[in-house]
Amino acid sequence: MAQIHFHFYLNSIGRAGGAELIIPQRIYETPEERKNVPVLYLLHGAGGDETTAMRYSVVESYADEYGLAVVMPGGELSDFSNMAHGFGYYSYVAEELPSIMYSVFGFAPERQNCFIAGCSMGANASVKIALANPDRYGACGCISGAITFRLPPLETENLDPVKDRYAYMRYDRRKIEGSEEDIMGNARRVAQSGGPAPRIFHAVGTEDTLMLPYARESKEFFESFEGDPFGYTYWESEGEHDWTFGDKALKKFLEFAFGR
């Protein structure tokens, strides 16, 4: 496998930035063969950056096992959102980055071989992106996260920039309903549409005191859909809110994504 420190100009952000890449090191006979290499977009948690998964997991070993390209973008403390007072990290990861991966590396797999996952902040963001773009992703991994954790406010017109700083930076005067931030609403719309829906793998540690109650709430939400349109799989195992748990959950997610 080849590891690449990939730096480029981010139009969505308006400045230079980067991503860590793991690329299968092989010769492709045709452009079509390269195009269909499986790709995982792997998103970091709060306080992390594009190097976090490389430093705290054995993701390169997993990528080698599955012949997988892994793309790890940086998202700062944005929740990978198009922030009201900040940068457009949702547009970067959901729209610009896949185009760059195709134009530079030739990777543009069909949805059954395109995956997105993340830990903590990146977990919720991966579900958000997958449900807003269900025709692009075959599977989504929510690791040490929960969609009911820090839900966007119903009313965004009068957020206090001091008392409500977290919500103000992301959602100030934004219409949430029907946007990519409306995760639960988008889940309902995808389920009712009868169209493609990403399969969702959800993992949380039994000692994760921050996320466990919210994860169980999220579990109830996804299990309420008739017919299980998301192929929702929930996995609790011993572990805390850290990459020790995140690494073994990532391995489980890839087994889920590849049907093993």
C-alpha positions as CSV (number, residue, x, y, z in Angstrom):
1,M,0.0,0.0,0.0
2,A,1.1,3.6,-0.7
3,Q,0.6,6.3,1.9
4,I,0.3,9.8,0.5
5,H,0.2,13.2,2.2
6,F,-2.1,14.9,-0.3
7,H,-2.1,18.7,-0.3
8,F,-4.3,20.7,-2.7
9,Y,-6.5,23.8,-3.0
10,L,-9.9,23.4,-1.5
11,N,-12.4,25.5,-3.4
12,S,-15.1,24.7,-0.8
13,I,-12.9,26.2,2.0
14,G,-11.1,28.9,0.0
15,R,-7.6,27.8,1.0
16,A,-5.1,25.0,0.7
17,G,-5.7,21.9,2.8
18,G,-5.0,18.2,2.8
19,A,-6.0,14.7,3.3
20,E,-4.1,11.5,4.2
21,L,-4.5,8.7,1.6
22,I,-3.9,5.0,1.5
23,I,-3.8,3.7,-2.0
24,P,-3.5,0.1,-3.3
25,Q,0.0,-0.2,-4.8
26,R,-0.7,-2.1,-8.0
27,I,-0.8,-1.8,-11.7
28,Y,-4.3,-1.3,-13.3
29,E,-4.8,-2.7,-16.7
30,T,-7.6,-0.3,-17.7
31,P,-9.0,3.0,-16.5
32,E,-12.2,1.2,-15.7
33,E,-10.4,-1.2,-13.3
34,R,-8.9,1.8,-11.5
35,K,-12.2,3.6,-11.4
36,N,-13.9,0.7,-9.5
37,V,-11.3,0.4,-6.7
38,P,-13.4,0.5,-3.4
39,V,-13.0,3.7,-1.5
40,L,-13.6,4.5,2.2
41,Y,-13.9,8.1,3.3
42,L,-12.9,8.1,6.9
43,L,-13.7,11.1,9.1
44,H,-11.9,12.0,12.4
45,G,-13.4,13.1,15.6
46,A,-13.4,16.4,17.5
47,G,-9.8,17.4,18.4
48,G,-8.4,15.2,15.6
49,D,-7.3,15.8,12.1
50,E,-6.6,14.0,8.9
51,T,-3.7,12.1,10.5
52,T,-5.6,10.7,13.4
53,A,-6.7,7.3,12.0
54,M,-3.2,6.7,10.6
55,R,-1.7,7.3,14.1
56,Y,-4.2,5.5,16.3
57,S,-5.5,2.6,14.2
58,V,-4.2,-0.1,11.9
59,V,-6.3,1.2,9.0
60,E,-3.5,0.5,6.5
61,S,-3.6,-3.2,7.3
62,Y,-7.4,-3.2,6.8
63,A,-7.0,-1.4,3.5
64,D,-4.5,-3.9,2.3
65,E,-6.8,-6.8,3.3
66,Y,-9.7,-5.4,1.3
67,G,-7.8,-3.8,-1.6
68,L,-9.3,-0.5,-0.4
69,A,-8.4,3.1,-1.0
70,V,-8.9,5.2,2.2
71,V,-9.3,8.9,2.1
72,M,-9.0,10.8,5.4
73,P,-9.8,14.5,5.1
74,G,-9.3,17.1,7.8
75,G,-12.4,18.8,9.1
76,E,-11.2,20.8,12.1
77,L,-14.1,21.3,14.7
78,S,-16.7,21.8,12.0
79,D,-18.9,18.6,12.4
80,F,-18.1,18.4,8.7
81,S,-20.8,21.1,8.2
82,N,-21.3,24.0,6.0
83,M,-20.8,26.4,8.9
84,A,-22.9,29.5,9.2
85,H,-19.7,31.2,10.6
86,G,-16.9,29.2,9.2
87,F,-16.0,27.0,6.3
88,G,-17.9,24.6,4.0
89,Y,-16.7,21.3,5.1
90,Y,-19.8,19.4,4.1
91,S,-19.4,20.6,0.5
92,Y,-15.7,19.7,0.6
93,V,-16.2,16.1,1.8
94,A,-19.5,15.3,0.1
95,E,-19.0,17.0,-3.2
96,E,-15.5,18.4,-4.0
97,L,-13.3,15.6,-2.5
98,P,-14.8,12.7,-4.6
99,S,-14.4,14.8,-7.7
100,I,-10.7,15.4,-6.8
101,M,-10.2,11.7,-6.2
102,Y,-11.5,10.9,-9.6
103,S,-9.6,13.7,-11.5
104,V,-6.3,13.0,-9.8
105,F,-6.4,9.2,-9.0
106,G,-9.2,7.9,-11.3
107,F,-11.2,6.5,-8.4
108,A,-15.0,6.7,-8.8
109,P,-16.5,3.4,-7.6
110,E,-20.2,2.5,-8.0
111,R,-22.1,3.1,-4.8
112,Q,-21.8,-0.5,-3.5
113,N,-18.1,0.0,-3.3
114,C,-18.1,3.5,-1.9
115,F,-18.2,3.8,1.9
116,I,-18.1,6.5,4.5
117,A,-17.4,6.1,8.2
118,G,-16.1,8.1,11.1
119,C,-15.4,8.2,14.9
120,S,-17.2,10.5,17.3
121,M,-17.8,13.8,15.5
122,G,-16.9,12.1,12.3
123,A,-19.4,9.3,13.1
124,N,-22.4,11.6,13.0
125,A,-21.0,13.4,10.0
126,S,-20.7,10.2,8.1
127,V,-24.4,9.4,8.7
128,K,-25.3,12.9,7.7
129,I,-23.4,12.8,4.5
130,A,-24.6,9.3,3.6
131,L,-28.3,10.1,4.2
132,A,-28.1,13.3,2.3
133,N,-26.5,11.4,-0.7
134,P,-28.0,7.9,-0.5
135,D,-27.3,7.3,-4.2
136,R,-23.5,7.6,-3.6
137,Y,-22.7,5.4,-0.6
138,G,-23.3,1.6,-0.2
139,A,-22.5,1.6,3.6
140,C,-21.9,4.0,6.4
141,G,-20.1,3.4,9.7
142,C,-21.1,5.3,12.8
143,I,-18.4,4.6,15.4
144,S,-18.7,6.1,18.9
145,G,-21.4,8.4,17.7
146,A,-25.1,8.9,17.8
147,I,-27.4,11.1,15.6
148,T,-29.4,12.2,18.6
149,F,-26.2,13.8,20.2
150,R,-26.2,17.5,19.7
151,L,-29.2,17.7,17.4
152,P,-29.5,21.0,15.5
153,P,-31.9,23.5,17.2
154,L,-35.4,23.8,15.8
155,E,-35.1,27.6,15.9
156,T,-32.0,29.2,14.5
157,E,-32.9,32.9,14.2
158,N,-32.0,34.0,17.8
159,L,-29.0,31.9,18.8
160,D,-26.8,33.7,21.3
161,P,-23.1,33.8,20.0
162,V,-21.9,33.3,23.5
163,K,-24.3,31.1,25.3
164,D,-25.1,29.0,22.2
165,R,-21.7,29.3,20.6
166,Y,-21.6,25.7,19.3
167,A,-25.0,26.0,17.5
168,Y,-24.4,29.6,16.5
169,M,-21.2,28.8,14.6
170,R,-22.8,26.0,12.7
171,Y,-26.5,26.9,12.3
172,D,-27.1,30.6,12.8
173,R,-30.1,31.6,10.7
174,R,-29.9,28.4,8.6
175,K,-33.0,26.5,7.6
176,I,-32.4,23.0,9.0
177,E,-35.5,21.1,7.8
178,G,-34.8,19.5,4.5
179,S,-31.1,20.4,4.6
180,E,-28.2,17.9,5.0
181,E,-28.2,18.8,8.7
182,D,-31.8,17.3,9.1
183,I,-30.4,13.8,9.7
184,M,-33.6,12.2,11.1
185,G,-35.8,13.9,8.5
186,N,-33.5,12.7,5.7
187,A,-33.6,9.2,7.2
188,R,-37.4,9.2,7.0
189,R,-37.3,10.6,3.5
190,V,-34.9,8.0,2.2
191,A,-36.8,5.2,3.9
192,Q,-40.1,6.4,2.4
193,S,-38.7,6.9,-1.1
194,G,-38.1,3.3,-1.8
195,G,-34.8,4.3,-3.5
196,P,-31.2,3.4,-2.7
197,A,-30.4,3.6,1.0
198,P,-27.0,3.2,2.6
199,R,-26.5,0.3,5.0
200,I,-25.7,1.6,8.4
201,F,-23.3,0.0,11.0
202,H,-23.4,1.6,14.4
203,A,-20.9,0.8,17.1
204,V,-20.4,2.1,20.6
205,G,-18.4,1.0,23.7
206,T,-20.2,-0.1,26.8
207,E,-17.9,2.2,28.9
208,D,-18.5,5.2,26.6
209,T,-20.3,7.3,29.2
210,L,-20.5,10.2,26.8
211,M,-22.2,8.5,23.8
212,L,-23.8,5.3,25.0
213,P,-27.2,6.8,26.1
214,Y,-27.5,8.7,22.8
215,A,-26.4,5.6,20.8
216,R,-29.2,3.6,22.3
217,E,-31.7,6.4,21.4
218,S,-30.4,6.4,17.9
219,K,-30.7,2.6,17.8
220,E,-34.4,2.9,18.7
221,F,-34.9,5.4,15.9
222,F,-33.3,3.3,13.2
223,E,-35.0,0.1,14.4
224,S,-38.4,1.8,14.2
225,F,-38.4,1.7,10.4
226,E,-40.6,-1.0,8.9
227,G,-38.6,-3.4,6.7
228,D,-35.2,-2.3,7.9
229,P,-34.4,-0.1,4.8
230,F,-30.9,0.7,6.1
231,G,-29.9,-2.9,7.0
232,Y,-29.2,-1.3,10.4
233,T,-26.6,-3.2,12.5
234,Y,-25.9,-2.2,16.1
235,W,-22.8,-3.4,17.9
236,E,-22.0,-2.8,21.6
237,S,-18.7,-4.1,22.9
238,E,-16.4,-3.4,25.8
239,G,-14.6,-0.1,25.3
240,E,-14.5,3.6,25.9
241,H,-14.7,6.7,23.8
242,D,-11.3,6.3,22.2
243,W,-9.4,4.8,19.3
244,T,-8.7,1.6,21.1
245,F,-12.4,0.8,20.7
246,G,-12.6,2.7,17.4
247,D,-10.0,0.5,15.7
248,K,-11.8,-2.8,16.5
249,A,-15.1,-1.2,15.5
250,L,-13.5,-0.1,12.2
251,K,-12.5,-3.7,11.5
252,K,-16.1,-4.8,12.2
253,F,-17.5,-2.1,9.9
254,L,-15.3,-3.2,7.0
255,E,-16.5,-6.8,7.5
256,F,-20.1,-5.4,7.4
257,A,-19.4,-3.3,4.4
258,F,-17.8,-6.1,2.4
259,G,-20.4,-8.7,3.5
260,R,-18.0,-10.9,5.5
